[in-house]
Amino acid sequence: MQVQNRVVMLVDFDYFFAQCEELRDPTIKDKPVVVGVYSGRTEESGAVSTSNYVARKYGVKSGMPLFLAKRKLEGTDAVFKPVDHEYYDQVSDKIMQILRGYADAFEQVSVDEAYLDVTQKVQGDFEQARLYAQKMKAHAKKETGITVSVGVGLNKLVAKVACDSQKPDGLTVVKPEEAQGFLAPLPVNCLLGVGKKTSSKMDSLGIKTVGDLAKYDIQKLIAIFGKTLGIYFHNAANAIDNEPVQEQGEAESIGRVGTLKQNTRDLEFILQKTDELIEDIFKEVTEKNLSFKQVAVYAVMSDLSGKSRSVTLEQPAKDKETIKRNVRSLFEKYLGESKLEIRRVGVKVAGFSREEPQQKQLTSFFQIG
């Protein structure tokens, strides 16, 4: 019964990168603010990372090409900023430090999201959890100037959906007896793991809402999606999630991705970019005192198809030259196999010889570099 009495919070920093820019320059707060990842090819090439809610009213969304965002915001006093990870990390660290003080168990899942298990802090009382969350939100705002949204539920799954339901500066508390009723009318794609393809497949089966999924025969789900996913979808739709809130273990891999200034098949030109990425990776590997046994590369071709190749080393290594040598070799093979030009490249090291991570993360493959 202990699982049912858990009180879990998900804290999401509202439109975080754009809010950080508003914090740095309060004069832009009421204007459309767009933070973009610029590829460097032209002034407008790149994609939207985050936008504030003023920009969102004009239809600007994360992942949208910057030129399209600029078109949607024509005639406004919109402000476009490049991402400044160093600054955002500093603000994030301050907020995370505050949140840790409120948690029995804490799990940071990204630069702007964290789970807190507060069961003991609030004695399993959801009304007390509401007051506790209000206090925590006010504390974070006072110390950093950043607003956060909070979802409170009996587990991570419910807390996440609750948090997403009311933003910005939201607080949604879903008591255990309300959980299934809260989820039931929502579209199935509100559940982690239900992307476009899965959602479309479910739609063809007559499953449109979480409630539809909850009532669907579990054996049929297993037959269609396989045992692991079938059981997960059934449990998620019925608000069942026993995954603990816990600190993530060591990164499963360390990787970086970068866009080339032009599409190319010139190996030396490609390696100039991968050398930059390797410097970053090597710095992190050294700081964490890790050895690695796998080197991988990734390429996005001119037709936007993606390919990855990796090599496993005979002995663990921790030097930069081993990464460079294997990256060169892997890209030589690439170029021999395909006639297409390459537009985007990535490098990753993995197979660390330190202790295994406690939990695999879906997002561990690459970070944008």
N, C-alpha and C positions, 0 to 999 in steps of 0.2 A: 504493500500500500504506500510505501514511502515515495515511489515515483509519482503517484497521483497527487501527493501533497507538495511537490516541488513548486517553488516560485522562481521563474526564470524571466529575465529581462533581456531584450535586445535594444541596444542604444545605437542609433544611426545619426551621424552628424549631418544636419540638413545641408543639401547642395554644397558640400563641404569646400571644394576648391574655390568656387565662386564666392562663398561666404567669407573665406579667408581673405580674398581680394577686397571685399567690402569692408572687412575689419581693418585692412591696411590702408584703405582710402575710403573713408565714410562718405565722401562726396558722390560716389558712384552707386550708393545703395538703392536708390529709386530708379536707376537706369537698367536697361537690359545688360546683363554681364555674362560674357561667354569666355570660358577658359578652354583653350584649344591645344591639341598636340600637333605642332607644326612639323611637317616632313622636311622642310627646307628647300623643296624644289622650286616653289614660287611663293609669293607672299600669302596666297590664299590656300595652298595645298596643305591638307591635314584634316583632322576630324575634331569634333566637339568632345571634350572630356566631360565638362560639367557646365550647366548654365543656371542662373538664378531663376526664381519663379516669374519675374517680370519678362525675361526672355522666353520662358516656356509658354507664356500666353500667346506668343507669336508663332508657336509651333516648333521652336528650337528644341532638339532632343540630343541626348548623349549618342555619340557614334555618327552623327550626321556630318557630311562633308562641310568644312568651314565655308566654302564658297556659297553653299546653299543656305547656311545659317545667316550669312551676310545679306543674301538676297531677301530672306524673310524679314530681316531687321532694317531694310532700306527705309530711309526717312525718319529713323529714330536716332536717339543719341546713344546708341549701343556702344559698349566698351568691350574690346577683345583683348584678352591677355594670354600669354603663353604659360604653360604649367610651370610651377616653381616648387618642385617636390621638396627641396630642402626646407623652405618656409612652411609648407603644409605639414611636413613631418614634425617640425618644432611645435606647432599648434596642437597637432594630434597627440604628441607625447604628453603635453600638459593636461589635456582632457583625460587621456587614458590613466594618468597618475591619479587624478581625482576619482575616476570611476572605480579603480582598484580598491580605494578606501571604503567603498560602499558594498563590496562583494564578499561573500563567503568563498566563492570560486569565480575565476575571471578567465575569459578567453577572447583575446583580440583576434578578429578574423580578417581585418583589412585596416587600412589607414583611417577609415571613418566608421567602423562598425565593431561592436564588442558585445559578447554575451556576459551576463552576470547571473550567477545563482545566488539569490538572496534569501533562501528558505529560512536559515537560522536567524538572519537579521530581522526578519518580520514575523518569525514564528509561524510560518505557513499561512499567514493571514493576508488575503488579497486586498482587503480595504486598507490595511496598514501599508501594503506594498504600493498602493496608489499615492498615499501621502509621502512615502519614502522616495518614490520616483519624482514627485514634484520638488521635494527638497534637493534631490540630486541634480535635477535639471537647472534649478535656480543657482545652485553652487557652481556648476559648470559655466553658466552664462555670466555670473558675477566675476569669476576668476579669469575667463578667457574671452568673453564677448560672443561666444558661439552658441547658437541654439541647437538643441538636439531633440529628436523624436524618440519616444520610448514605447515599446510594446511589452506587455506583461502577460505571461501565460503559464500553463502547467509544464511546458517543455519548450525547447528551442524552436520547434516548428511553429507552434501557436504564437510564440513571442514574435517571431519574424513576420508572420502574416499580419499580426496585430499592429506592429510597428509601421508596416507599409500602408496600412489602411487610413492613417491620418498624419499628413505632413503638410507644411513644416511645423516645427514646435509642437508636435502632437504627443498625446499620451492616451493609449488605449489599453484598458485592463480587461482581460477575458478570463473569467473565473472557470474552474474545472468543469462545473456543470453547464456552462455556457459554450464550451469549446466547439462541440460538434455542430450546434446550432449556428455559431458564428461562422464556421467554415462552409457549411452546406450550400448557401446561395452563391458563393464566390466562383468565378471561372476556374477550371482545373489548372490553368497555367500560373495561378498564384502559388502553386506548390513547387518547391525546388526540384529540378529534374524533369519538369514537364515543359519542354521547349516547343518550338513550332511543329516539328515533325510528330512528336508524341501527342501534342494537343490535337493535331489534325487527325491522327489515327483514332484517338479517343472520340473525337467528334463523329467519325464514321461509325463508331459503335454505339452512338447515342449518349455518350458521356460528355455533357457540356459543363456541368457544375461539380464542385467537390462532393456535394450531396449525391449526385448521380454515381460518382466513382465509389463512394462509401457503400452504396447498395449493390454495386456490381459484383457478380459472383467471383470470389477470389481465385477459384480454380481456372476460370476463363482468363482472368488477368495473367496468371502464371503461364498458361498455354500461349498467350499472345506476346507477353513481354519478357518471359523467362522468370525463373523462380525469385531471384533477388529483387528485380524491379517490381514484379507482380505483388510480392508481399509488401514491399516498401510503399507502393501506391495505395494498397488497401489500408495499411496502418496509418499513413499520412492523412488520407481522407477521413479516417476515424479519430484523428487528433492523437494518435499514439506515436510517441517518439521518446525512446529511453536513452538517447545519446547524452552523455554527461557534459557539463560545462567544464572545460579543462584547458590549461595552457597548452598551446601547440608545441610539439617537439621541434627538433632542428628541421630546417627546411629540407624537403625531400630532394629538391634540385635548386640550382642557382642559375638563372638564365637572363639574357638581355636580347632585345630585338631592336633593329634600326632600319630606317628606310634609306636606300641609296639615292644619291642626287639625280641619277638617271638610270634607266633600264640598261643592263649591260651583260656581256658574257666575258668581260675582261677580268681574269682571275686576280691580277694585282690590285685592280680598282676595288673588287669585292673584299679582298683581304685588308685593304686600308680601313674599311668600315668594321670588319670583324675584329681587327686589332683594337679598335676603340672599345668595342663591347667586351673583349677579353680583359682589357685593363680594369674595367669595372668589376667583372666577375672575379678576377684574381684578387682584387682588393678585398672583396667580401669573403672569399675563401680563406685568405690570410688572416683577416680579423677574427674569423671564427675557428681558426686553427684546424681546418678540415683537409682531409685527403679524399681524392675522388677516383673512381674506377671507370667512369663512363664520360665520354665527350660526345655531344650531339650537335648537329647543325640543322637549321631550318631555312627554307627559302620560299618566298612567294614569287611565282613566275609572272611574266608579262600578261598571261591570260588569267591571272589571279588564282591559279591553282596553287596549292601548298604541298611541299614535300619535305620530309625529314629523314635524316640518316644519322646513325650513331655507331660508335666503336667502343668495345669494352677492352680495357687495358689488362695486361697480364698481372701487373702489380699496381697497387694504389700509388697515385702521384699527387704532388701538391705544387708543381712548378708551372710557370706561365708558358715555357717553351713547349711542354707536352701538349698543352691546349692548342697553341698555335700550329704545331706540326700536324696534329690530327685534323684540325679545322681545314688547313690547306689540302690535306689528302682527301677529305670528304667532299670539298667543293670541286676538286679536280675530277672526282668520280661523277659528281652531279653534272658538270658541264659536258662530260663525255657521254652521258646518258640522254641528255635533252638538248634540243636545238633552240629552246626558248630562252629569252633574256630573263635575268633576275631583277626584281625591283625592291625586294625586302629580304633581309637576312637576320638570322638569329643564331645564338650560340648558347649551349647549356652544358653544365657539368653536373653529374649525379653519382649515385653509388657511393655515398660518403661512408667512411670507415668508422665514424663515431657511432654512438648508439642509434638504433633505428627510431624514427619518429613514432610518437604514440598513435598518430592518426594521419591518414592520407588526406590531402586537401585537393579538391577538384581544380583549384586555381593555381596549382604549384608549377605548372610548366614554364611559362614565360612571364616576365614583367616587361613593360615597355621601357626601352632604354634610349 
